[in-house]
Amino acid sequence: MLKVLPETLSETMHKVTPEILPETSPGNLIELTGTGKFSLFVVGESYYQDNLKQICGEYSVDGINYILDATLTHADDNQYDSEAIRVEISGKTVGHMSKTDASMYRTYMRSKDWSGLTAICKAKITGGWDRGQGDIGHYSISLDLPSDFIKSFNSVASANLNEDDSSEPNTIIFNVERPHIRDFNEVGANVKLWTPKDDPGDVYIFHRDGPDGRIGTVPYKYADIIISHMLDGLEYKAKIIELGIDKCKIKCRLISKEETELGKAKEREVLRTELTKPYNPKKPITLAFVMKKKKSTKVGEKLNVEFDDLDSYVQGQWNIRFLIKLVML
């Protein structure tokens, strides 16, 4: 059953108001104006934490949330991948695009007759905290790219749906973005998906409730698909299928409307059966009520708490009828 974590969780999760640093002169760079969502995550940044510390400073208790300029360079001379796109900030390499993102970006640049040219866009750097006892958040980077690039990428993601081949319908298999692996994470464990209602752009993955249970985020190319599914009130089943030191792979099955309704009908029937079972308590049950008006009742009077009918309760009204005797507290 779909469970949404409490909205107060978004307040307990570490947040810092973005600080916009001074811009660098774009010169002859292609300027890319983004959507403001910073939905493309840079990979490999864990190898460039020293460079990021030179840019942002050493880790602190609060961490940082900076917005600044990044340059995107066609790294044709990369010995490991001639199609790579390198990401630089303040003249320092801080990571690169994933193989899939780089391929789509190169296609996009060719469509604009900008093939091979270096571009500049806004980048957001978050993390960089060290609160002791192993609670360390490395710097991570996300890029703000144009809406037509995001739309073209999402359409390809919707058509392909999986990063890995899967014979199961409506199933997405993906690597977690910005993974934060904990000792209690294990293969086969179910995970929850949650998106802030005030800003439904990211989908966070949790193994346990609370900020310490967060594993990471869903890749943005699948985020819109999952958010739309959740907003429609449909269910999902997600679990960890692979774990590494800094890697986590999730398998998420999006449950159809028909299957969701069938599952809810079964749950209601189970609840109805439980509610209609005879109940014979071994000891008296004591209930305490707080009355809105003082002296509105007297000790010994009977109080009726009304409820509609069994169907209303099964549908989630959560009202019930008691005949109780008030006692002095």
Stockholm file with secondary structure:
# STOCKHOLM 1.0

chainA/1-329         MLKVLPETLSETMHKVTPEILPETSPGNLIELTGTGKFSLFVVGESYYQDNLKQICGEYSVDGINYILDATLTHADDNQYDSEAIRVEISGKTVGHMSKTDASMYRTYMRSKDWSGLTAICKAKITGGWDRGQGDIGHYSISLDLPSDFIKSFNSVASANLNEDDSSEPNTIIFNVERPHIRDFNEVGANVKLWTPKDDPGDVYIFHRDGPDGRIGTVPYKYADIIISHMLDGLEYKAKIIELGIDKCKIKCRLISKEETELGKAKEREVLRTELTKPYNPKKPITLAFVMKKKKSTKVGEKLNVEFDDLDSYVQGQWNIRFLIKLVML
#=GR chainA/1-329 SS CCCCCCTTHHHHSCCCCCEECCCCCCTTCEECCCCSSCCEECBSGGGGHHHHHHHHCSCBSSCEEEEEEEEEEEETTCSSCTTEEEEEETTEEEEECCHHHHHHHHHHHHHTTCTTCCEEEEEEEEECEECSTTCEECCEEEEECCHHHHHHHHHHHHHHCCSSCCCSTTEEEEECBSCCCCTTCCTTCBCEEECCTTSTTCCEEESSSSGGGEEEECCHHHHHHHHHHHHTTCCEEEEEEEECSSCEEEEEEECCHHHHHHHHHHHHHHHHHHHTSCCCCSSCCCCCCCCSSTTSSCTTCEEEECCCCHHHHHTTCCCCCEEEECCCC
#=GC SS_cons         CCCCCCTTHHHHSCCCCCEECCCCCCTTCEECCCCSSCCEECBSGGGGHHHHHHHHCSCBSSCEEEEEEEEEEEETTCSSCTTEEEEEETTEEEEECCHHHHHHHHHHHHHTTCTTCCEEEEEEEEECEECSTTCEECCEEEEECCHHHHHHHHHHHHHHCCSSCCCSTTEEEEECBSCCCCTTCCTTCBCEEECCTTSTTCCEEESSSSGGGEEEECCHHHHHHHHHHHHTTCCEEEEEEEECSSCEEEEEEECCHHHHHHHHHHHHHHHHHHHTSCCCCSSCCCCCCCCSSTTSSCTTCEEEECCCCHHHHHTTCCCCCEEEECCCC
//
